[in-house]
Amino acid sequence: MTRRLLVRAFWGPREESVEELAGRWRRTVDALGALLPEAADGVTWRQGSPAGHAVELRSDAAGFAAELRAAREAGERTDAVLRLVAEARDGWELDVTGAGGARWSSVVVSVTSPDDAEVPEAELLGAVADAWAPDHGDVGDHDVFDALEKAGFADGEPSLGWIGYLSPGRAALLPAGFDARGLLRRDGGQVLTFAPRDDTGAVVRANLLLRDAGVLQPLPRPMDRPRLDAFPEDTRRALAEVDALVAGPVSEAGVTATLWEGPWLTGVYEEEWTAASTTAQAHRAAVTDTLDARWGPHRTVGMRVPIFRASDGSPMPPLFRTLVDHDLLGDLAVWGPVGADGRYVGVSLNQSDGDAPMIVAAVVSPEPIVELDD
């Protein structure tokens, strides 16, 4: 009896020369030979074709470069697609398919092994990540991929098998205390083992948690980068603060937190004031853009009516009273329901007066945040 697993890696647009891609393919084949000697050490690799036949391939840099150049010329595009098939040995089968170039790209290594064989799964994924510098990758099989699809992960949406690779920008978003065994890669990314191979439920739960934390958000569109960018320290702290608010206790009056605070602006005018305002808006945008990617597009809730009611002492809902009392008077970008408890989150840019610091703040409510009528 045999079993089959897939080692996958995905990344966004990245222009690369034939020589660069050939080096990545050579490193992949070398790693397979070192990690799976029963299947790949000294093996003859063949280049597969859509017609089903295969031709023997020189598995050095020059051989890969020749095949990639021919693939580009045949396809009349900047991407280059290869499929490598190793000769079968004693129950082992290897198949590597990759597309690398200017479009969304991937490498998939299919490993069929005897049931009792030890397969170094995390090390295989790490080697593929080292060779290809992907955005994310994983180890899984069709059972776990089917379970993730049934759990609501759409085709093309980032998701991970029982082992996953996260590029540095995604790894920086891991929630505090997330339970996984990890291997740090030389690029700063991480290979994480979430669950045993046969615990599909644990894999799905881990994916849902990571999606809620923004770790598995899609690459921004239009897709113009190979990886999710690492966030500046200020943005990482702000996102962690939002996550803490969502997970913590919340009353009907809401709970607030300052996500970023600028300098005092006493005596600051014209160009300097404009620069300070631009910086503050950029901090707000960094948070809202990330939360948009995580939770979907926000809606805007204006603060005009609460401000007027505060000026004449009229009553207002507790949440808006909290915002007014804290001088958080900027219009809110609002999401929800989010998190396990269905919370509602608002983010705003505020300044209590012309000399005061500009502040990006968050508020979390157990109830929908809805704009007040006049």
LUMLO-578045 format. One record per residue: x, y, z of N, C-alpha, C in turn; residue in three letters. Coordinates in steps of 0.1 Angstrom, whole numbers. Last residue first. Example, Ala and Ser with C-alpha at 12.3 -4.5 7.8 and 13.67 -1.06 7.14 Angstrom:
<atoms>
ATOM    n.X    n.Y    n.Z   ca.X   ca.Y   ca.Z    c.X    c.Y    c.Z  code
ATOM    128    -22     71    137    -11     71    129      0     79   ser
ATOM    132    -57     78    123    -45     78    132    -33     78   ala
</atoms>
This chain:
<atoms>
ATOM    n.X    n.Y    n.Z   ca.X   ca.Y   ca.Z    c.X    c.Y    c.Z  code
ATOM   -306    620    122   -307    633    126   -319    635    137   asp
ATOM   -295    587    133   -304    596    124   -304    610    130   asp
ATOM   -262    573    135   -274    579    141   -282    587    131   leu
ATOM   -249    543    121   -250    558    121   -263    563    126   glu
ATOM   -241    516    141   -249    521    131   -250    536    132   val
ATOM   -226    488    150   -223    502    150   -230    508    138   ile
ATOM   -242    460    167   -239    467    154   -236    482    157   pro
ATOM   -226    452    199   -238    454    190   -234    461    178   glu
ATOM   -203    451    213   -210    438    211   -222    439    202   pro
ATOM   -176    470    199   -189    469    205   -195    455    203   ser
ATOM   -146    488    200   -152    475    198   -165    474    206   val
ATOM   -126    512    184   -136    509    194   -142    496    190   val
ATOM    -94    528    180   -103    517    177   -114    516    188   ala
ATOM    -76    556    166    -82    548    177    -92    537    172   ala
ATOM    -51    577    160    -58    566    153    -63    557    165   val
ATOM    -47    611    165    -48    598    171    -56    589    162   ile
ATOM    -27    640    166    -36    632    158    -35    618    163   met
ATOM    -23    661    195    -18    651    186    -30    645    178   pro
ATOM    -35    695    195    -34    682    200    -29    672    190   ala
ATOM    -40    719    183    -27    717    188    -24    703    193   asp
ATOM    -67    719    174    -56    721    165    -42    719    170   gly
ATOM    -82    691    192    -81    705    188    -69    707    179   asp
ATOM    -85    663    189    -94    670    198    -94    685    195   ser
ATOM    -86    642    162    -78    653    168    -87    662    176   gln
ATOM    -85    610    147    -91    620    155    -81    630    159   asn
ATOM    -97    583    128    -86    593    129    -92    605    136   leu
ATOM   -109    550    137   -111    564    133    -98    572    135   ser
ATOM   -127    520    135   -114    526    135   -116    541    130   val
ATOM   -147    495    150   -146    508    143   -132    513    145   gly
ATOM   -163    463    151   -150    471    152   -151    484    144   val
ATOM   -182    440    168   -182    451    158   -171    460    161   tyr
ATOM   -182    404    173   -180    418    177   -181    427    165   arg
ATOM   -187    375    175   -195    384    166   -194    399    170   gly
ATOM   -171    358    189   -183    364    196   -191    374    188   asp
ATOM   -150    352    172   -158    341    177   -171    346    183   ala
ATOM   -148    378    146   -144    371    158   -154    360    162   gly
ATOM   -174    402    136   -161    395    135   -158    388    147   val
ATOM   -202    415    118   -197    409    130   -184    401    127   pro
ATOM   -180    441    109   -186    432    118   -199    426    112   gly
ATOM   -164    473    107   -165    460    103   -174    452    113   trp
ATOM   -160    508     98   -167    498    107   -167    484    100   val
ATOM   -145    538    103   -145    526     94   -150    514    102   ala
ATOM   -161    568    115   -156    554    118   -156    545    105   leu
ATOM   -150    602    118   -159    591    112   -152    578    113   asp
ATOM   -138    614    150   -137    611    136   -146    601    131   gly
ATOM   -139    617    177   -150    623    170   -148    621    154   leu
ATOM   -131    611    206   -129    603    194   -140    606    184   leu
ATOM   -132    622    232   -128    630    221   -124    622    208   asp
ATOM   -143    605    250   -129    603    248   -124    612    236   his
ATOM   -170    612    248   -163    615    261   -148    613    260   asp
ATOM   -176    602    223   -176    616    225   -168    620    238   val
ATOM   -174    574    228   -165    581    218   -165    596    220   leu
ATOM   -194    571    248   -180    567    250   -171    574    241   thr
ATOM   -217    578    233   -213    586    244   -198    583    248   arg
ATOM   -217    557    215   -214    570    210   -210    580    221   phe
ATOM   -225    537    233   -212    536    225   -208    549    220   leu
ATOM   -250    545    244   -238    544    252   -225    544    244   pro
ATOM   -268    568    223   -265    555    227   -251    554    235   pro
ATOM   -278    600    237   -273    592    226   -269    578    231   met
ATOM   -295    631    245   -291    617    248   -286    610    235   pro
ATOM   -281    664    243   -291    654    239   -286    640    242   ser
ATOM   -264    686    247   -268    677    258   -278    667    255   gly
ATOM   -255    700    226   -267    705    233   -272    696    244   asp
ATOM   -232    687    219   -231    701    220   -244    707    227   ser
ATOM   -240    660    215   -231    664    226   -231    678    229   ala
ATOM   -254    663    191   -261    659    204   -252    662    216   arg
ATOM   -233    669    174   -243    678    176   -251    675    189   phe
ATOM   -218    644    176   -212    657    179   -222    668    182   ile
ATOM   -237    625    166   -233    625    180   -226    638    185   pro
ATOM   -239    635    139   -250    636    148   -246    634    163   val
ATOM   -212    630    128   -218    643    128   -229    645    139   arg
ATOM   -199    607    124   -200    611    138   -207    625    139   met
ATOM   -207    579    102   -204    593    105   -206    596    119   gly
ATOM   -193    550     91   -203    555    101   -199    569    105   val
ATOM   -187    531     63   -184    543     70   -196    547     79   thr
ATOM   -176    497     61   -186    507     59   -183    519     67   arg
ATOM   -149    478     46   -156    484     57   -167    493     52   his
ATOM   -146    447     29   -146    462     28   -154    467     40   pro
ATOM   -132    420     49   -140    425     38   -141    441     39   gly
ATOM   -114    412     68   -128    411     71   -137    415     60   trp
ATOM    -88    414     57    -91    404     66   -106    401     67   arg
ATOM    -88    437     41    -83    424     35    -87    412     44   ala
ATOM    -96    455     60   -104    453     48   -101    439     42   asp
ATOM    -74    454     77    -87    449     82    -97    447     71   leu
ATOM    -56    467     60    -53    453     65    -66    447     70   thr
ATOM    -67    492     57    -65    484     45    -63    469     49   asp
ATOM    -67    502     83    -80    499     77    -78    490     64   thr
ATOM    -39    504     89    -48    495     97    -61    492     89   val
ATOM    -31    521     69    -24    509     71    -32    499     79   ala
ATOM    -47    543     73    -49    535     61    -42    522     62   ala
ATOM    -37    554     97    -50    549     97    -52    540     85   arg
ATOM    -11    561     87    -12    551     98    -27    545     98   his
ATOM    -18    580     68    -12    568     64    -13    557     74   ala
ATOM    -29    600     84    -38    593     75    -32    580     70   gln
ATOM     -5    608     97    -16    602    105    -26    594     96   ala
ATOM      9    618     75     15    607     83      4    600     91   thr
ATOM     -7    640     68     -5    629     59      0    617     66   thr
ATOM     -5    656     91    -18    650     88    -16    639     78   ser
ATOM     22    663     89     17    655    101      4    649     98   ala
ATOM     21    678     65     29    665     66     25    657     78   ala
ATOM      5    699     73      1    690     63      8    677     63   thr
ATOM     22    711     92      9    705     96      4    695     86   trp
ATOM     43    719     75     46    709     86     33    703     91   glu
ATOM     29    737     58     35    725     53     38    714     63   glu
ATOM      9    751     83     11    750     69     18    736     65   glu
ATOM     24    747    116     15    753    106     18    749     92   tyr
ATOM     27    744    150     30    737    138     19    742    128   val
ATOM     21    752    176     31    760    168     34    754    154   gly
ATOM     15    720    187     15    734    190     26    742    182   thr
ATOM     11    693    182     12    702    171     12    717    174   leu
ATOM     25    663    196     18    676    198     21    685    186   trp
ATOM     27    634    174     33    644    183     23    656    185   pro
ATOM      3    607    172     14    615    167     19    625    178   gly
ATOM     -4    574    180     -6    588    184      6    596    179   glu
ATOM    -24    545    175    -12    553    171    -15    567    176   trp
ATOM    -45    533    189    -36    524    180    -24    532    176   leu
ATOM    -61    534    219    -53    542    210    -44    533    202   thr
ATOM    -93    519    223    -79    518    225    -72    528    215   ala
ATOM   -124    511    240   -116    518    231   -101    516    234   thr
ATOM   -155    494    241   -142    496    247   -133    502    236   val
ATOM   -191    499    248   -179    497    240   -166    498    248   gly
ATOM   -213    499    262   -207    512    260   -194    511    251   ala
ATOM   -219    473    266   -227    480    256   -221    494    253   glu
ATOM   -186    458    270   -199    462    275   -207    469    264   ser
ATOM   -164    432    266   -169    444    260   -183    446    266   val
ATOM   -133    414    271   -147    417    276   -151    431    270   pro
ATOM   -114    404    241   -116    407    255   -131    410    258   gly
ATOM   -111    401    213   -111    389    222   -115    392    236   ala
ATOM   -110    427    204   -121    418    199   -122    406    208   val
ATOM    -87    437    217   -100    442    220   -112    433    216   leu
ATOM    -68    421    205    -70    420    220    -83    425    223   ala
ATOM    -69    430    179    -72    416    182    -75    414    197   asp
ATOM    -61    457    182    -74    454    178    -78    439    181   val
ATOM    -34    451    190    -44    458    200    -58    456    195   glu
ATOM    -24    440    167    -24    432    179    -34    438    189   ala
ATOM    -26    463    151    -34    451    148    -35    442    160   leu
ATOM     -7    479    163    -21    483    162    -30    471    160   ala
ATOM     17    465    160     12    468    174     -3    471    173   arg
ATOM     19    466    132     18    453    139     12    455    153   arg
ATOM     22    493    128     10    486    123      8    473    130   thr
ATOM     47    498    140     35    505    145     22    498    141   asp
ATOM     64    481    125     62    478    139     49    485    144   glu
ATOM     51    475     92     59    482    101     55    479    116   pro
ATOM     46    441     79     41    454     84     51    461     92   phe
ATOM     57    427     49     59    427     63     54    441     68   ala
ATOM     34    419     22     45    428     28     45    426     43   asp
ATOM     30    389      7     24    399     16     35    406     23   leu
ATOM     47    386    -24     44    382    -10     37    393     -3   arg
ATOM     50    396    -50     50    381    -48     46    377    -34   pro
ATOM     26    420    -63     38    417    -55     38    402    -52   arg
ATOM      3    428    -73     15    434    -79     27    431    -71   asp
ATOM    -30    426    -80    -19    418    -75     -6    422    -81   met
ATOM    -50    454    -71    -44    445    -81    -32    438    -76   pro
ATOM    -51    434    -41    -54    436    -56    -54    451    -59   arg
ATOM    -30    417    -18    -38    429    -22    -40    429    -37   pro
ATOM    -35    382    -11    -26    393    -15    -34    405    -20   leu
ATOM    -59    373     15    -53    373      1    -43    384     -1   pro
ATOM    -50    363     48    -56    373     39    -50    371     25   gln
ATOM    -40    347     68    -43    341     55    -51    350     46   leu
ATOM    -37    363     90    -25    356     85    -28    351     71   val
ATOM    -59    374    102    -54    381     90    -41    374     84   gly
ATOM    -73    361    121    -62    369    125    -55    377    114   ala
ATOM    -90    345    106    -96    356    115    -85    366    119   asp
ATOM    -72    327     96    -79    336     87    -84    348     95   arg
ATOM    -64    314    119    -54    322    112    -61    331    102   leu
ATOM    -88    301    126    -82    310    135    -72    320    128   leu
ATOM    -91    285    103   -101    295    107    -96    305    116   leu
ATOM    -68    268    105    -70    277     94    -80    288     97   asn
ATOM    -74    254    129    -62    263    128    -63    273    117   ala
ATOM    -97    240    121    -98    250    132    -86    260    132   arg
ATOM    -86    223    101    -96    233     98    -97    244    109   val
ATOM    -68    208    117    -63    216    106    -73    227    102   val
ATOM    -86    195    134    -76    205    140    -71    214    129   ala
ATOM   -100    179    115   -107    189    123    -98    199    129   gly
ATOM    -80    161    107    -85    171     98    -92    182    105   thr
ATOM    -57    144    117    -66    152    125    -71    164    116   asp
ATOM    -37    130    104    -50    125    104    -60    133    111   asp
ATOM    -13    145    109    -18    143     95    -32    139     95   arg
ATOM    -15    167    137    -12    154    131    -18    153    117   pro
ATOM    -11    202    132    -18    191    137    -12    178    131   ala
ATOM      7    223    124     -5    226    131    -12    214    138   phe
ATOM     39    233    121     31    220    121     19    223    130   thr
ATOM     54    257    100     46    254    113     39    241    111   leu
ATOM     80    276     90     73    264     87     67    259    100   val
ATOM     84    311     84     83    300     94     76    288     87   gln
ATOM    108    336     73     95    329     73     95    317     83   gly
ATOM    134    344     72    126    350     83    112    344     83   gly
ATOM    149    331     54    144    343     50    135    350     60   asp
ATOM    156    307     67    167    317     66    161    331     61   arg
ATOM    129    297     89    137    296     77    147    308     76   arg
ATOM    122    280    119    125    293    113    133    291    100   leu
ATOM     97    259    125    110    259    121    113    272    114   leu
ATOM     73    251    152     78    259    141     93    257    138   gly
ATOM     42    239    163     57    237    163     63    243    151   arg
ATOM     17    260    177     22    252    166     37    250    168   ala
ATOM     -6    279    189      0    267    193      4    259    180   asp
ATOM     -3    313    196     -8    303    187      1    291    188   phe
ATOM      4    334    213      1    321    219     -4    311    209   gly
ATOM     -7    360    192      0    356    204     -5    343    210   ala
ATOM    -11    352    157    -16    357    170     -8    352    182   pro
ATOM     10    363    131      6    352    140      1    357    153   leu
ATOM     21    383    116      7    384    120      2    373    129   leu
ATOM     46    375    108     45    386    117     31    388    123   ala
ATOM     40    356     88     44    351    101     43    362    112   ala
ATOM     35    373     66     24    366     72     28    361     86   arg
ATOM     61    384     62     50    393     64     38    386     70   gly
ATOM     77    360     58     79    369     70     67    378     73   pro
ATOM     54    333     48     65    343     45     66    352     57   ser
ATOM     48    302     62     43    316     61     55    324     58   leu
ATOM     38    269     55     49    278     55     43    292     54   tyr
ATOM     24    242     74     23    254     66     36    262     66   gly
ATOM      8    211     78     20    218     79     19    230     70   ile
ATOM    -17    203     71    -13    201     85      0    207     88   trp
ATOM    -24    231     48    -26    217     53    -21    216     67   gly
ATOM    -40    263     45    -28    255     48    -32    241     52   leu
ATOM    -49    290     22    -52    280     33    -40    271     34   ser
ATOM    -58    318      3    -48    311     11    -54    302     22   pro
ATOM    -80    310    -24    -79    317    -11    -68    310     -3   glu
ATOM    -83    293    -46    -74    305    -47    -72    313    -34   gly
ATOM   -115    285    -37   -104    282    -46    -96    294    -48   asp
ATOM   -124    293     -3   -126    293    -17   -113    290    -25   ala
ATOM   -133    278     26   -121    284     19   -122    282      4   phe
ATOM   -154    266     39   -156    279     33   -144    286     27   gly
ATOM   -153    240     46   -153    249     57   -154    264     52   ala
ATOM   -149    227     22   -162    226     28   -164    236     40   lys
ATOM   -122    233     19   -132    238      9   -146    238     15   glu
ATOM   -112    218     39   -110    232     40   -120    239     30   leu
ATOM   -117    192     30   -123    197     43   -122    212     44   ala
ATOM   -102    191      7   -116    190      6   -123    195     18   asp
ATOM    -76    191     19    -80    202     10    -95    202      8   phe
ATOM    -77    167     33    -77    179     41    -80    191     32   val
ATOM    -78    149     11    -88    149     22    -89    162     29   asp
ATOM    -56    154     -5    -69    158    -10    -80    158      1   his
ATOM    -31    167     18    -36    158      8    -50    162      4   asp
ATOM     -2    187     25    -15    182     28    -19    172     18   gly
ATOM     18    214     34     18    200     31      4    195     35   val
ATOM     23    247     19     18    238     29     21    223     25   asp
ATOM     29    283     17     29    270     12     24    260     23   gly
ATOM     32    317      6     28    307     16     29    294      9   his
ATOM     50    331    -10     42    338     -1     37    329     10   asp
ATOM     83    316    -15     69    319    -18     63    328     -8   pro
ATOM    111    310    -23    107    322    -16     92    326    -19   ala
ATOM    121    287    -35    112    295    -43    108    308    -36   trp
ATOM    139    273    -18    142    274    -32    134    285    -39   ala
ATOM    128    275      7    141    281      5    144    283    -10   asp
ATOM    104    261      2    103    275      6    117    282      4   ala
ATOM    115    235     -2    107    242    -13    106    257    -10   val
ATOM    125    231     24    134    232     12    127    238      0   ala
ATOM    102    231     39    112    241     41    122    243     30   gly
ATOM     89    209     29     83    222     27     93    233     29   leu
ATOM    108    189     38    105    191     24     99    205     21   leu
ATOM    106    192     66    119    196     59    117    197     44   glu
ATOM     80    183     70     84    197     73     96    202     66   ala
ATOM     83    156     61     73    165     55     77    180     58   glu
ATOM    100    131     55    104    144     63     95    156     57   pro
ATOM     85    101     58     87    112     49     89    125     57   val
ATOM     91     67     62     91     80     69     94     91     59   glu
ATOM     69     42     51     80     50     49     79     63     57   ala
ATOM     46     25     52     55     25     63     67     34     62   asp
ATOM     34     29     27     27     33     39     37     34     51   asp
ATOM     56     44      2     51     32      9     45     36     22   pro
ATOM     45     74    -15     55     66     -7     48     54     -2   ser
ATOM     44    101    -36     38     89    -33     48     80    -27   thr
ATOM     43    135    -37     51    124    -32     42    112    -29   val
ATOM     44    163    -57     35    151    -54     44    140    -50   ser
ATOM     48    196    -54     56    184    -54     46    173    -49   val
ATOM     42    225    -71     35    214    -63     44    202    -65   val
ATOM     45    260    -71     52    247    -73     44    237    -65   val
ATOM     32    289    -88     31    279    -78     41    268    -82   ser
ATOM     20    323    -93     28    312    -96     28    301    -85   ser
ATOM      6    349   -111      5    341    -99     11    328   -102   trp
ATOM     31    360   -135     18    358   -130     18    351   -117   arg
ATOM     57    361   -143     51    373   -141     37    372   -135   ala
ATOM     69    330   -130     71    342   -139     64    354   -134   gly
ATOM     65    296   -130     71    307   -123     73    318   -133   gly
ATOM     50    266   -121     49    278   -130     55    290   -123   ala
ATOM     55    231   -118     58    245   -114     55    255   -125   gly
ATOM     55    199   -104     49    208   -114     50    222   -109   thr
ATOM     68    168   -100     70    182    -96     64    191   -107   val
ATOM     66    137    -86     61    145    -97     61    159    -92   asp
ATOM     76    104    -77     77    119    -75     73    126    -88   leu
ATOM     70     75    -59     68     82    -71     69     97    -68   glu
ATOM     78     43    -46     80     57    -45     77     63    -59   trp
ATOM     78     15    -49     66     22    -42     67     37    -41   gly
ATOM    104     12    -61    100      5    -49     88     12    -41   asp
ATOM    103     40    -81    113     31    -74    106     25    -62   arg
ATOM     98     57   -112     93     50   -100    103     41    -94   ala
ATOM    115     86   -123    113     72   -125    109     65   -112   glu
ATOM     98    117   -119    110    108   -116    106     94   -119   ala
ATOM     89    144   -138     85    131   -133     97    122   -131   val
ATOM     81    178   -140     91    168   -139     86    155   -132   leu
ATOM     69    203   -159     65    192   -151     75    181   -151   arg
ATOM     70    239   -161     77    226   -162     69    216   -154   leu
ATOM     65    270   -176     59    259   -168     67    246   -171   val
ATOM     70    304   -173     76    292   -178     71    280   -169   ala
ATOM     59    336   -184     58    325   -174     65    313   -181   asp
ATOM     58    354   -205     69    355   -196     70    344   -185   thr
ATOM     50    339   -237     47    346   -225     59    346   -216   arg
ATOM     48    318   -257     49    333   -260     44    341   -248   glu
ATOM     51    291   -253     39    298   -248     38    312   -251   gly
ATOM     75    286   -266     63    279   -270     50    286   -265   ala
ATOM     92    302   -251     91    305   -265     78    298   -270   glu
ATOM     90    290   -226     86    304   -228     84    307   -243   arg
ATOM    100    265   -231     86    266   -226     81    281   -228   ala
ATOM    126    270   -238    117    264   -248    102    266   -244   ala
ATOM    135    280   -214    136    288   -225    126    283   -236   arg
ATOM    132    257   -198    125    269   -195    124    278   -207   leu
ATOM    151    239   -210    137    236   -210    128    248   -208   glu
ATOM    175    254   -206    171    251   -220    156    247   -220   ala
ATOM    176    255   -178    175    267   -186    170    265   -200   ala
ATOM    179    228   -172    166    235   -168    165    248   -176   phe
ATOM    205    224   -182    193    216   -187    180    223   -184   gly
ATOM    220    242   -166    219    244   -181    207    236   -187   ala
ATOM    217    231   -141    212    244   -144    210    247   -159   ala
ATOM    206    196   -145    216    207   -140    210    220   -145   asp
ATOM    192    174   -154    188    181   -142    199    190   -136   ser
ATOM    181    168   -186    194    171   -179    190    179   -166   arg
ATOM    155    146   -191    159    159   -188    173    160   -181   leu
ATOM    137    127   -215    147    127   -204    152    141   -203   glu
ATOM    102    133   -220    115    132   -225    125    134   -214   val
ATOM     70    118   -222     80    125   -215     93    123   -222   ala
ATOM     34    121   -230     47    115   -231     58    123   -224   his
ATOM     11    136   -226     13    124   -219     26    117   -220   gly
ATOM      6    161   -236      2    149   -245      4    136   -238   ala
ATOM     17    179   -219      3    177   -218     -2    165   -227   pro
ATOM     47    162   -205     40    171   -215     25    169   -214   ser
ATOM     76    161   -184     63    156   -189     57    166   -198   gly
ATOM    109    153   -184    100    165   -185     87    160   -191   gln
ATOM    123    132   -159    118    134   -173    109    146   -173   arg
ATOM    153    122   -142    141    130   -143    136    132   -157   trp
ATOM    166     95   -127    165    101   -140    152    109   -140   thr
ATOM    182     99    -95    171     94   -103    172    101   -117   val
ATOM    200    104    -75    205     98    -87    195     94    -97   gly
ATOM    175    102    -52    189    103    -53    194     96    -65   asp
ATOM    147     98    -50    152    109    -59    167    109    -60   ala
ATOM    138     78    -32    130     82    -44    137     90    -54   ala
ATOM    156     75    -12    150     63    -18    143     66    -31   glu
ATOM    162    102     -5    172     94    -13    166     82    -19   pro
ATOM    149    128      1    142    115     -3    151    107    -11   leu
ATOM    167    148      7    157    145     17    149    132     14   leu
ATOM    184    149    -16    190    148     -2    179    143      8   ala
ATOM    166    150    -38    176    140    -37    182    138    -23   gly
ATOM    153    174    -31    145    161    -31    155    150    -31   leu
ATOM    174    192    -34    168    190    -21    160    177    -20   ala
ATOM    178    191    -62    189    187    -53    183    184    -39   asp
ATOM    154    201    -71    157    187    -74    168    182    -65   val
ATOM    156    228    -61    145    219    -57    148    204    -59   thr
ATOM    179    238    -73    179    236    -59    167    227    -54   arg
ATOM    169    237   -100    180    229    -96    181    227    -81   arg
ATOM    149    256    -99    145    242   -102    157    233    -97   trp
ATOM    164    279    -93    154    275    -83    150    260    -86   arg
ATOM    180    281   -116    186    279   -103    176    274    -93   gly
ATOM    160    286   -135    167    274   -136    174    271   -123   ala
ATOM    152    312   -127    143    301   -125    150    287   -126   leu
ATOM    176    326   -134    171    326   -120    161    314   -118   glu
ATOM    176    321   -162    187    316   -154    183    316   -139   glu
ATOM    153    334   -171    154    320   -172    165    314   -163   val
ATOM    144    359   -146    151    355   -158    150    339   -159   ser
ATOM    113    371   -134    126    364   -132    131    359   -145   glu
ATOM     89    389   -117     96    388   -130    110    381   -127   glu
ATOM     61    379   -101     76    381    -99     83    379   -112   arg
ATOM     30    378    -85     38    382    -97     52    385    -93   pro
ATOM     29    355    -57     23    364    -66     33    368    -77   gly
ATOM     30    320    -48     34    334    -47     28    342    -58   trp
ATOM     30    289    -31     23    298    -39     29    312    -37   phe
ATOM     36    254    -28     41    267    -25     34    277    -36   ala
ATOM     32    221    -14     28    232    -23     34    245    -19   arg
ATOM     32    187    -15     40    198     -9     38    210    -19   val
ATOM     10    161     -9     14    172    -18     21    183    -10   leu
ATOM     10    125     -7      9    139     -1     14    149    -11   leu
ATOM     -2     92     -5      2    104    -13      0    117     -6   arg
ATOM      8     58      1      1     70      5      6     82     -3   arg
ATOM      3     23     -6     11     36     -7      2     47     -2   thr
ATOM      8    -12      0      0      0      0      9     13      0   met
</atoms>
